[in-house]
Amino acid sequence: MKKSNIFMAIAAVVAVSSAILQADDDTEQCNVIDPKTGKGLIKAYKNTCKTPADRTDCSTNTDEGNPDAFIIVPAGQCAKINAGDFSGVSPEIRAMIDECSK
């Protein structure tokens, strides 16, 4: 492989890594918990995985009601969701949460 191709590949990896780190600043991990029961409100198999490598199989092991299950939401939305305020929450995120229990 030519040196220029190696440098281009490294530059691409750095650019993608920077974009991922930037996205993480605008998001937060959210455990949606029913305060009355302590039951997790992330629907079965709708949890977010801890790393991109886990995405292939992690959502298959989360049962409904698991308080350890979490989703990634825009920064500042987790507290609103846990307070039962779904204003401004995207339909995709709403589809992961059992709102009936809130």
HELIX and SHEET records of a PDB file:
HELIX    1   1 LYS A    3  ASP A   25  1                                  23    
HELIX    2   2 PRO A   52  THR A   56  5                                   5    
HELIX    3   3 CYS A   58  ASN A   61  5                                   4    
HELIX    4   4 GLN A   77  ASN A   82  1                                   6    
HELIX    5   5 PRO A   91  ARG A   94  1                                   4    
HELIX    6   6 GLU A   99  SER A  101  5                                   3    
SHEET    1   A 2 THR A  27  CYS A  30  0                                        
SHEET    2   A 2 ILE A  71  PRO A  74 -1                                        
END                                                                             
